[in-house]
Amino acid sequence: MDVGVNKAEEKLQRLSADPEARREYKRRAKALSDERSRLEDAKEEGIQKGFETGILNVVKKLIESGMSLEDAAKFTPYSTQQLSKMLKIND
């Protein structure tokens, strides 16, 4: 067997026998999992924000071209009231 593999197996056996090393490994694994989860949440939030911004930009253009907010809302997943609030917040 490869010398490198043998050394890795020996180190793994030593670490797995050490309770403190196992605890540290579990803490590190949890920290990495938590970080991945935070990044995924941030990514989803960014996608949602971009989606909303895009819709609001189109709605603004429709209103500027003469369409009513009520008619523009029909082409979005939002109600007239929701769009009105969103437009006020983003102005």
All heavy atoms as an XYZ file, in Angstrom:
722
protein
N       0.853     -1.184      0.000
C       0.000      0.000      0.000
C       0.893      1.239      0.000
O       2.025      1.216      0.454
C      -0.909     -0.031      1.221
C      -2.140      0.818      1.047
S      -3.256      0.747      2.456
C      -4.452     -0.384      1.806
N       0.384      2.317     -0.475
C       1.116      3.571     -0.563
C       1.486      4.072      0.833
O       0.686      4.016      1.767
C       0.239      4.592     -1.280
C       0.969      5.886     -1.588
O       2.181      5.983     -1.325
O       0.318      6.807     -2.098
N       2.695      4.595      0.986
C       3.178      5.096      2.275
C       2.309      6.253      2.751
O       1.969      6.352      3.943
C       4.669      5.529      2.164
C       5.133      6.165      3.450
C       5.548      4.341      1.791
N       1.908      7.130      1.856
C       1.068      8.270      2.220
C      -0.283      7.835      2.764
O      -0.798      8.396      3.725
N      -0.846      6.812      2.161
C      -2.137      6.303      2.615
C      -1.981      5.680      4.002
O      -2.821      5.877      4.877
C      -2.710      5.269      1.615
C      -3.957      4.584      2.182
C      -3.016      5.923      0.275
N      -0.894      4.941      4.191
C      -0.642      4.332      5.504
C      -0.513      5.402      6.584
O      -1.068      5.251      7.681
C       0.622      3.462      5.479
C       0.392      2.148      4.761
O      -0.736      1.682      4.654
N       1.459      1.555      4.258
N       0.223      6.464      6.284
C       0.388      7.540      7.260
C      -0.946      8.210      7.569
O      -1.238      8.529      8.716
C       1.399      8.578      6.752
C       2.831      8.130      6.814
C       3.762      9.233      6.354
C       5.202      8.774      6.437
N       6.125      9.831      6.034
N      -1.753      8.420      6.543
C      -3.061      9.033      6.747
C      -3.952      8.147      7.604
O      -4.659      8.634      8.496
C      -3.727      9.309      5.400
N      -3.899      6.832      7.354
C      -4.697      5.903      8.159
C      -4.247      5.914      9.615
O      -5.073      5.900     10.533
C      -4.605      4.491      7.594
C      -5.424      4.284      6.345
C      -5.301      2.870      5.787
O      -4.407      2.112      6.214
O      -6.106      2.536      4.910
N      -2.924      5.956      9.831
C      -2.403      5.989     11.194
C      -2.839      7.271     11.910
O      -3.256      7.235     13.073
C      -0.871      5.899     11.188
C      -0.343      4.533     10.802
C       1.170      4.523     10.610
O       1.847      5.491     11.034
O       1.667      3.556     10.020
N      -2.758      8.388     11.222
C      -3.163      9.658     11.825
C      -4.657      9.645     12.137
O      -5.086     10.106     13.197
C      -2.831     10.831     10.896
C      -3.099     12.173     11.527
C      -2.579     13.301     10.679
C      -2.781     14.616     11.412
N      -2.224     15.736     10.693
N      -5.454      9.102     11.219
C      -6.887      9.011     11.447
C      -7.193      8.154     12.677
O      -8.034      8.519     13.494
C      -7.581      8.421     10.213
C      -9.084      8.218     10.306
C      -9.788      9.545     10.530
C      -9.614      7.550      9.054
N      -6.502      7.080     12.836
C      -6.718      6.221     14.005
C      -6.341      6.946     15.290
O      -7.045      6.852     16.292
C      -5.922      4.926     13.871
C      -6.514      3.967     12.857
C      -5.668      2.729     12.648
O      -4.546      2.634     13.136
N      -6.218      1.782     11.908
N      -5.225      7.682     15.275
C      -4.811      8.428     16.463
C      -5.845      9.499     16.813
O      -6.227      9.672     17.966
C      -3.441      9.080     16.254
C      -2.273      8.142     16.399
C      -0.948      8.892     16.503
N      -0.749      9.941     15.514
C      -0.240      9.753     14.291
N       0.122      8.542     13.900
N      -0.078     10.759     13.474
N      -6.302     10.225     15.792
C      -7.273     11.297     16.035
C      -8.610     10.742     16.503
O      -9.247     11.318     17.381
C      -7.482     12.127     14.771
C      -6.334     13.048     14.376
C      -6.627     13.704     13.038
C      -6.069     14.093     15.445
N      -9.035      9.643     15.931
C     -10.331      9.094     16.319
C     -10.297      8.516     17.725
O     -11.330      8.385     18.369
C     -10.796      8.035     15.317
O      -9.912      6.940     15.309
N      -9.111      8.192     18.217
C      -8.988      7.668     19.580
C      -8.976      8.794     20.618
O      -9.226      8.558     21.791
C      -7.719      6.840     19.709
N      -8.714     10.020     20.166
C      -8.610     11.170     21.073
C      -9.969     11.868     21.183
O     -10.436     12.468     20.219
C      -7.550     12.143     20.537
C      -7.373     13.362     21.416
O      -7.906     13.398     22.538
O      -6.684     14.300     20.960
N     -10.610     11.813     22.356
C     -11.937     12.443     22.510
C     -11.930     13.945     22.213
O     -12.874     14.471     21.620
C     -12.296     12.182     23.970
C     -11.419     11.076     24.417
C     -10.189     11.132     23.562
N     -10.889     14.636     22.620
C     -10.818     16.082     22.364
C     -10.727     16.354     20.862
O     -11.361     17.285     20.351
C      -9.630     16.709     23.091
C      -9.516     18.213     22.899
C     -10.759     18.987     23.351
O     -11.433     18.570     24.306
O     -11.069     20.019     22.719
N      -9.960     15.551     20.149
C      -9.844     15.726     18.702
C     -11.196     15.473     18.028
O     -11.575     16.182     17.096
C      -8.786     14.791     18.129
N     -11.929     14.473     18.502
C     -13.265     14.212     17.946
C     -14.209     15.374     18.210
O     -14.971     15.782     17.330
C     -13.841     12.914     18.533
C     -13.286     11.665     17.893
C     -14.137     10.441     18.174
N     -14.432     10.215     19.567
C     -13.669      9.548     20.424
N     -12.527      9.043     20.013
N     -14.038      9.380     21.674
N     -14.161     15.923     19.416
C     -15.014     17.076     19.736
C     -14.670     18.269     18.849
O     -15.555     18.956     18.337
C     -14.888     17.456     21.218
C     -15.709     16.582     22.143
C     -15.771     17.146     23.552
N     -14.488     17.150     24.228
C     -13.948     16.101     24.864
N     -14.600     14.963     24.919
N     -12.775     16.190     25.451
N     -13.384     18.505     18.676
C     -12.950     19.621     17.833
C     -13.391     19.405     16.382
O     -13.835     20.335     15.712
C     -11.434     19.791     17.898
C     -10.901     20.940     17.071
C     -11.500     22.299     17.449
O     -11.805     22.526     18.639
O     -11.679     23.123     16.534
N     -13.282     18.176     15.917
C     -13.725     17.855     14.560
C     -15.228     18.141     14.418
O     -15.668     18.754     13.445
C     -13.433     16.388     14.230
C     -14.044     15.954     12.925
C     -13.442     16.264     11.703
C     -15.248     15.267     12.898
C     -14.018     15.898     10.503
C     -15.837     14.893     11.701
C     -15.213     15.207     10.518
O     -15.787     14.852      9.330
N     -16.028     17.710     15.404
C     -17.474     17.926     15.352
C     -17.806     19.418     15.398
O     -18.698     19.887     14.685
C     -18.163     17.188     16.495
C     -18.199     15.690     16.290
C     -18.882     14.988     17.456
C     -18.874     13.487     17.249
N     -19.523     12.761     18.344
N     -17.082     20.176     16.239
C     -17.304     21.627     16.293
C     -16.996     22.275     14.951
O     -17.736     23.130     14.472
C     -16.445     22.261     17.400
C     -17.004     22.102     18.797
C     -16.272     22.990     19.795
N     -14.876     22.618     19.960
C     -14.404     21.809     20.909
N     -15.217     21.301     21.802
N     -13.122     21.523     20.975
N     -15.887     21.850     14.354
C     -15.482     22.418     13.063
C     -16.491     22.061     11.970
O     -16.867     22.898     11.151
C     -14.082     21.912     12.687
C     -13.579     22.419     11.375
C     -13.208     23.866     11.454
N     -12.657     24.282     10.187
C     -12.952     25.415      9.589
N     -13.730     26.285     10.181
N     -12.454     25.721      8.433
N     -16.945     20.817     11.972
C     -17.925     20.381     10.973
C     -19.221     21.165     11.129
O     -19.837     21.580     10.135
C     -18.182     18.879     11.107
N     -19.653     21.405     12.359
C     -20.874     22.178     12.599
C     -20.686     23.622     12.139
O     -21.583     24.206     11.521
C     -21.267     22.150     14.066
C     -22.518     22.984     14.340
C     -23.234     22.601     15.561
C     -24.457     23.401     15.884
N     -25.059     24.224     14.902
N     -19.530     24.200     12.432
C     -19.264     25.578     12.020
C     -19.301     25.697     10.498
O     -19.869     26.655      9.952
C     -17.917     26.053     12.567
N     -18.719     24.727      9.807
C     -18.732     24.748      8.341
C     -20.154     24.585      7.806
O     -20.552     25.262      6.858
C     -17.830     23.648      7.784
C     -16.337     23.866      7.988
C     -15.553     22.627      7.557
C     -15.848     25.085      7.221
N     -20.920     23.711      8.427
C     -22.308     23.510      8.018
C     -23.122     24.782      8.241
O     -23.920     25.184      7.378
C     -22.919     22.354      8.809
O     -24.275     22.215      8.508
N     -22.938     25.430      9.386
C     -23.637     26.678      9.677
C     -23.275     27.761      8.667
O     -24.144     28.513      8.214
C     -23.326     27.160     11.099
C     -23.925     26.278     12.171
O     -24.773     25.415     11.854
O     -23.527     26.440     13.347
N     -22.007     27.843      8.320
C     -21.556     28.852      7.357
C     -22.179     28.594      5.981
O     -22.639     29.523      5.310
C     -20.031     28.868      7.258
C     -19.475     29.895      6.303
C     -19.750     31.330      6.710
O     -20.113     31.595      7.873
O     -19.609     32.224      5.851
N     -22.212     27.330      5.552
C     -22.847     27.000      4.274
C     -24.321     27.400      4.296
O     -24.840     27.942      3.321
C     -22.722     25.500      3.977
C     -21.408     25.100      3.353
C     -21.445     23.677      2.829
N     -21.676     22.696      3.868
C     -20.751     22.138      4.631
N     -19.487     22.499      4.477
N     -21.061     21.249      5.541
N     -24.973     27.154      5.396
C     -26.389     27.498      5.531
C     -26.591     29.011      5.456
O     -27.501     29.496      4.772
C     -26.935     26.963      6.854
O     -28.282     27.284      7.011
N     -25.730     29.772      6.145
C     -25.830     31.238      6.094
C     -25.604     31.754      4.675
O     -26.304     32.656      4.212
C     -24.828     31.874      7.050
C     -25.262     31.885      8.498
C     -24.370     32.753      9.370
N     -23.006     32.259      9.451
C     -22.574     31.328     10.302
N     -23.410     30.794     11.163
N     -21.319     30.940     10.312
N     -24.633     31.175      3.982
C     -24.355     31.610      2.613
C     -25.522     31.294      1.679
O     -25.880     32.103      0.819
C     -23.067     30.967      2.100
C     -21.780     31.466      2.740
C     -20.598     30.624      2.270
C     -21.542     32.927      2.419
N     -26.120     30.122      1.862
C     -27.261     29.740      1.039
C     -28.448     30.675      1.301
O     -29.122     31.106      0.366
C     -27.660     28.286      1.302
C     -28.737     27.772      0.384
C     -28.371     27.762     -1.087
O     -27.188     27.599     -1.435
O     -29.283     27.934     -1.903
N     -28.677     31.001      2.568
C     -29.753     31.937      2.909
C     -29.501     33.311      2.290
O     -30.423     33.939      1.760
C     -29.898     32.078      4.427
C     -30.468     30.837      5.083
O     -30.978     29.946      4.365
O     -30.391     30.747      6.328
N     -28.263     33.770      2.353
C     -27.916     35.078      1.783
C     -28.094     35.062      0.266
O     -28.588     36.038     -0.322
C     -26.482     35.453      2.143
N     -27.741     33.957     -0.346
C     -27.900     33.830     -1.799
C     -29.378     33.902     -2.167
O     -29.760     34.634     -3.086
C     -27.303     32.507     -2.267
C     -27.444     32.239     -3.740
C     -26.847     30.891     -4.097
C     -27.089     30.552     -5.543
N     -26.568     29.213     -5.874
N     -30.208     33.147     -1.460
C     -31.644     33.168     -1.725
C     -32.234     34.560     -1.511
O     -33.073     35.015     -2.290
C     -32.372     32.145     -0.841
C     -32.108     30.710     -1.229
C     -32.547     30.375     -2.639
O     -33.632     30.818     -3.055
O     -31.782     29.681     -3.333
N     -31.787     35.225     -0.450
C     -32.263     36.584     -0.174
C     -31.865     37.529     -1.299
O     -32.657     38.372     -1.722
C     -31.689     37.071      1.158
C     -32.228     38.402      1.605
C     -31.659     38.836      2.942
O     -31.527     37.975      3.843
O     -31.358     40.028      3.085
N     -30.654     37.381     -1.799
C     -30.187     38.223     -2.899
C     -30.961     37.981     -4.181
O     -31.299     38.926     -4.907
N     -31.269     36.726     -4.436
C     -32.057     36.392     -5.630
C     -33.445     37.012     -5.519
O     -33.948     37.612     -6.468
C     -32.138     34.866     -5.814
C     -30.763     34.319     -6.231
C     -33.213     34.480     -6.831
C     -30.660     32.806     -6.197
N     -34.059     36.883     -4.354
C     -35.399     37.446     -4.141
C     -35.383     38.968     -4.293
O     -36.258     39.557     -4.920
C     -35.947     37.057     -2.761
C     -37.338     37.581     -2.481
C     -38.403     37.048     -3.421
O     -38.310     35.927     -3.909
N     -39.407     37.845     -3.689
N     -34.369     39.608     -3.722
C     -34.260     41.070     -3.808
C     -34.087     41.500     -5.269
O     -34.699     42.477     -5.712
C     -33.086     41.556     -2.949
C     -32.921     43.044     -2.929
C     -34.071     43.728     -2.247
C     -33.819     45.213     -2.155
N     -35.001     45.946     -1.776
N     -33.273     40.765     -6.016
C     -33.077     41.071     -7.435
C     -34.355     40.900     -8.232
O     -34.672     41.704     -9.119
N     -35.096     39.851     -7.920
C     -36.382     39.606     -8.570
C     -37.337     40.771     -8.320
O     -37.950     41.299     -9.245
C     -36.965     38.291     -8.031
C     -38.320     37.940     -8.558
C     -38.490     37.470     -9.849
C     -39.445     38.063     -7.746
C     -39.744     37.142    -10.330
C     -40.696     37.730     -8.220
C     -40.852     37.267     -9.515
N     -37.451     41.171     -7.055
C     -38.331     42.287     -6.704
C     -37.895     43.577     -7.383
O     -38.730     44.335     -7.896
C     -38.366     42.480     -5.193
C     -39.102     41.395     -4.456
C     -39.012     41.526     -2.946
O     -38.455     42.532     -2.454
O     -39.505     40.613     -2.261
N     -36.599     43.837     -7.394
C     -36.080     45.055     -8.022
C     -36.412     45.074     -9.504
O     -36.828     46.104    -10.048
C     -34.558     45.169     -7.803
O     -34.303     45.220     -6.399
C     -33.987     46.402     -8.477
N     -36.249     43.926    -10.164
C     -36.567     43.835    -11.591
C     -38.032     44.112    -11.865
O     -38.384     44.859    -12.791
N     -38.892     43.515    -11.061
C     -40.332     43.739    -11.222
C     -40.667     45.207    -11.001
O     -41.425     45.811    -11.770
C     -41.144     42.840    -10.273
C     -41.100     41.397    -10.778
C     -42.591     43.315    -10.152
C     -41.774     40.399     -9.891
N     -40.102     45.794     -9.951
C     -40.395     47.202     -9.666
C     -39.929     48.113    -10.796
O     -40.615     49.084    -11.139
C     -39.768     47.625     -8.343
C     -40.396     46.995     -7.096
C     -39.638     47.424     -5.848
C     -41.863     47.352     -6.982
N     -38.781     47.807    -11.379
C     -38.290     48.615    -12.504
C     -39.247     48.550    -13.684
O     -39.543     49.562    -14.324
C     -36.890     48.162    -12.926
C     -35.828     48.572    -11.938
O     -36.015     49.497    -11.150
N     -34.710     47.869    -11.955
N     -39.762     47.359    -13.973
C     -40.707     47.205    -15.078
C     -42.012     47.923    -14.752
O     -42.575     48.626    -15.607
C     -40.951     45.704    -15.382
C     -42.107     45.525    -16.355
C     -39.688     45.055    -15.918
N     -42.500     47.772    -13.535
C     -43.747     48.439    -13.135
C     -43.596     49.957    -13.251
O     -44.504     50.645    -13.741
C     -44.173     48.013    -11.708
C     -45.285     48.898    -11.171
C     -44.613     46.553    -11.701
N     -42.468     50.490    -12.812
C     -42.234     51.939    -12.940
C     -42.308     52.381    -14.396
O     -42.912     53.405    -14.720
C     -40.869     52.314    -12.354
C     -40.821     52.306    -10.852
C     -39.413     52.626    -10.372
C     -39.293     52.494     -8.868
N     -37.920     52.761     -8.385
N     -41.687     51.609    -15.289
C     -41.706     51.951    -16.718
C     -43.121     51.873    -17.280
O     -43.528     52.712    -18.087
C     -40.793     51.010    -17.511
C     -39.345     51.079    -17.115
C     -38.647     52.152    -17.865
C     -37.156     52.033    -17.567
N     -36.474     53.271    -17.611
N     -43.873     50.856    -16.851
C     -45.262     50.742    -17.317
C     -46.090     51.935    -16.866
O     -46.881     52.492    -17.647
C     -45.882     49.436    -16.809
C     -45.329     48.144    -17.420
C     -45.884     46.929    -16.685
C     -45.629     48.073    -18.907
N     -45.902     52.337    -15.625
C     -46.644     53.486    -15.092
C     -46.233     54.759    -15.825
O     -47.082     55.582    -16.195
C     -46.431     53.610    -13.569
C     -47.116     52.441    -12.857
C     -46.954     54.938    -13.046
C     -46.759     52.316    -11.384
N     -44.916     54.916    -16.067
C     -44.425     56.090    -16.796
C     -44.987     56.144    -18.217
O     -45.185     57.220    -18.780
C     -42.895     56.088    -16.847
C     -42.247     56.396    -15.518
C     -40.730     56.167    -15.528
O     -40.163     55.835    -16.605
O     -40.120     56.310    -14.459
N     -45.263     54.975    -18.803
C     -45.797     54.958    -20.172
C     -47.317     55.094    -20.200
O     -47.923     55.059    -21.261
C     -45.378     53.669    -20.880
O     -46.049     52.554    -20.328
N     -47.929     55.257    -19.017
C     -49.354     55.528    -18.973
C     -50.233     54.418    -18.415
O     -51.442     54.589    -18.281
N     -49.666     53.277    -18.090
C     -50.470     52.179    -17.544
C     -50.758     52.457    -16.074
O     -49.921     53.007    -15.355
C     -49.724     50.842    -17.681
C     -50.547     49.637    -17.233
S     -49.676     48.064    -17.430
C     -49.846     47.811    -19.182
N     -51.933     52.084    -15.632
C     -52.275     52.270    -14.220
C     -51.562     51.222    -13.378
O     -51.190     50.141    -13.872
C     -53.789     52.137    -14.015
O     -54.190     50.792    -14.189
N     -51.384     51.541    -12.110
C     -50.768     50.595    -11.182
C     -51.597     49.319    -11.098
O     -51.050     48.216    -11.039
C     -50.589     51.223     -9.796
C     -49.965     50.336     -8.723
C     -48.561     49.898     -9.125
C     -49.930     51.056     -7.386
N     -52.905     49.461    -11.130
C     -53.798     48.306    -11.051
C     -53.578     47.360    -12.233
O     -53.518     46.142    -12.062
C     -55.264     48.752    -10.999
C     -55.657     49.457     -9.713
C     -55.181     50.916     -9.640
O     -54.806     51.517    -10.680
O     -55.151     51.451     -8.526
N     -53.452     47.932    -13.429
C     -53.214     47.097    -14.615
C     -51.816     46.481    -14.584
O     -51.636     45.315    -14.932
C     -53.414     47.910    -15.902
C     -54.884     48.199    -16.178
O     -55.748     47.476    -15.635
O     -55.154     49.150    -16.938
N     -50.828     47.260    -14.169
C     -49.454     46.743    -14.091
C     -49.366     45.598    -13.083
O     -48.651     44.611    -13.307
C     -48.485     47.863    -13.721
N     -50.107     45.698    -11.989
C     -50.079     44.657    -10.950
C     -50.563     43.321    -11.486
O     -50.134     42.266    -10.996
C     -50.919     45.094     -9.749
N     -51.403     43.336    -12.480
C     -51.921     42.091    -13.062
C     -50.812     41.240    -13.670
O     -50.966     40.032    -13.821
C     -52.981     42.403    -14.114
C     -54.235     43.023    -13.548
C     -55.199     43.409    -14.644
C     -56.387     44.173    -14.080
N     -57.273     44.676    -15.143
N     -49.702     41.858    -14.002
C     -48.591     41.150    -14.639
C     -47.494     40.772    -13.646
O     -46.398     40.378    -14.046
C     -48.002     42.008    -15.772
C     -49.007     42.303    -16.842
C     -49.654     43.523    -16.878
C     -49.335     41.352    -17.792
C     -50.594     43.809    -17.855
C     -50.274     41.618    -18.769
C     -50.905     42.853    -18.807
N     -47.788     40.929    -12.371
C     -46.813     40.607    -11.328
C     -47.442     39.657    -10.306
O     -48.660     39.487    -10.285
C     -46.357     41.886    -10.577
O     -47.399     42.304     -9.693
C     -45.983     43.007    -11.529
N     -46.613     39.071     -9.460
C     -47.166     38.225     -8.394
C     -47.643     39.035     -7.192
O     -48.021     38.460     -6.174
C     -45.994     37.324     -8.017
C     -44.776     38.107     -8.358
C     -45.156     38.948     -9.545
N     -47.626     40.357     -7.296
C     -47.962     41.223     -6.170
C     -49.296     41.916     -6.378
O     -49.705     42.204     -7.507
C     -46.870     42.281     -5.963
C     -45.511     41.685     -5.746
C     -44.528     41.775     -6.717
C     -45.204     41.013     -4.567
C     -43.278     41.216     -6.515
C     -43.955     40.452     -4.354
C     -42.997     40.553     -5.342
O     -41.769     39.996     -5.138
N     -49.954     42.250     -5.276
C     -51.199     43.012     -5.339
C     -50.873     44.492     -5.577
O     -49.726     44.925     -5.426
C     -51.970     42.868     -4.028
O     -51.296     43.555     -2.983
N     -51.900     45.245     -5.917
C     -51.736     46.684     -6.093
C     -51.205     47.325     -4.815
O     -50.301     48.165     -4.873
C     -53.080     47.332     -6.483
O     -53.560     46.700     -7.668
C     -52.929     48.811     -6.743
N     -51.739     46.913     -3.671
C     -51.316     47.474     -2.390
C     -49.842     47.133     -2.108
O     -49.083     47.999     -1.650
C     -52.200     46.942     -1.248
C     -53.631     47.402     -1.298
C     -54.479     46.583     -2.294
O     -54.064     45.540     -2.782
N     -55.661     47.096     -2.591
N     -49.457     45.894     -2.376
C     -48.057     45.503     -2.149
C     -47.123     46.317     -3.044
O     -46.079     46.798     -2.586
C     -47.868     44.011     -2.419
C     -48.483     43.105     -1.390
C     -48.440     41.650     -1.818
O     -48.779     41.306     -2.952
N     -48.024     40.793     -0.901
N     -47.470     46.439     -4.311
C     -46.629     47.215     -5.230
C     -46.536     48.663     -4.802
O     -45.459     49.272     -4.867
C     -47.170     47.123     -6.659
C     -46.875     45.849     -7.417
C     -47.565     45.866     -8.774
C     -45.379     45.643     -7.587
N     -47.648     49.223     -4.380
C     -47.651     50.615     -3.933
C     -46.670     50.800     -2.777
O     -45.865     51.745     -2.778
C     -49.057     51.019     -3.517
O     -49.085     52.360     -3.100
N     -46.716     49.910     -1.800
C     -45.786     49.988     -0.665
C     -44.343     49.811     -1.122
O     -43.446     50.536     -0.686
C     -46.120     48.926      0.380
C     -47.360     49.215      1.177
C     -47.630     48.109      2.178
C     -48.955     48.306      2.884
N     -49.244     47.185      3.798
N     -44.125     48.844     -1.998
C     -42.763     48.567     -2.474
C     -42.201     49.744     -3.241
O     -41.031     50.091     -3.111
C     -42.755     47.295     -3.327
C     -43.047     46.037     -2.530
S     -43.454     44.606     -3.567
C     -41.855     44.180     -4.229
N     -43.036     50.371     -4.059
C     -42.577     51.532     -4.821
C     -42.242     52.697     -3.917
O     -41.275     53.414     -4.164
C     -43.636     51.932     -5.865
C     -43.791     50.974     -7.042
C     -45.056     51.291     -7.820
C     -42.571     51.014     -7.925
N     -43.010     52.913     -2.865
C     -42.735     53.994     -1.914
C     -41.435     53.748     -1.163
O     -40.664     54.670     -0.936
C     -43.889     54.161     -0.935
C     -45.114     54.776     -1.544
C     -46.267     54.870     -0.570
C     -47.501     55.378     -1.281
N     -48.689     55.347     -0.420
N     -41.202     52.520     -0.771
C     -39.983     52.170     -0.026
C     -38.744     52.338     -0.898
O     -37.711     52.805     -0.451
C     -40.055     50.715      0.496
C     -41.106     50.604      1.599
C     -38.705     50.235      1.007
C     -41.427     49.177      2.018
N     -38.853     52.003     -2.172
C     -37.698     52.030     -3.084
C     -37.477     53.365     -3.751
O     -36.555     53.516     -4.514
C     -37.826     50.910     -4.117
C     -37.580     49.565     -3.498
O     -36.510     49.314     -2.976
N     -38.585     48.714     -3.534
N     -38.332     54.328     -3.534
C     -38.131     55.660     -4.137
C     -37.200     56.517     -3.308
O     -36.906     56.344     -2.211
C     -39.475     56.376     -4.336
C     -40.177     55.862     -5.585
O     -39.503     55.301     -6.457
O     -41.418     56.027     -5.670
